[in-house]
Amino acid sequence: MPFEHTSKPILDARSFYQRQLKFMLYAFSFLTICLGIGMVGYHSIAGLDWVSSYHNATMILSGMGEIDHMPTNSAKLFSGTYALLSGVVFLVTIAVMLSPVVHRFLHRLHVEEPDEE
């Protein structure tokens, strides 16, 4: 996933959009994996059915909070840990999605324009 060096020209629009799409797919894949971890945890540790596990995992991952009461201490520990990690997941996802845009902006600042003499 390396970006072009400042000595290289800025990517054309088509290549930039392809890169942006690729990074959005990376972020979506990361979110999907984290959602799967939450669903498996809620299903196996808290004993929730798959739909309730999905519901709780998505609500925690989106920052809205849990829905169901956690019956055991291990379920409460999982839920709390998953909530803490979900905050980091949110920040990483936003950073991955914005990195091509930020790089393009910073690259434009470093491009030397040709002398008009």
Secondary structure, 3 states (H helix, E strand, C coil): CCCCCCCCCCCCHHHHHHHHHHHHHHHHHHHHHHHHHHHHHHHHCCCCCHHHHHHHHHHHHCCCCCCCCCCCHHHHHHHHHHHHHHHHHHHHHHHHHHHHHHHHHHHHHHCCCCCCC
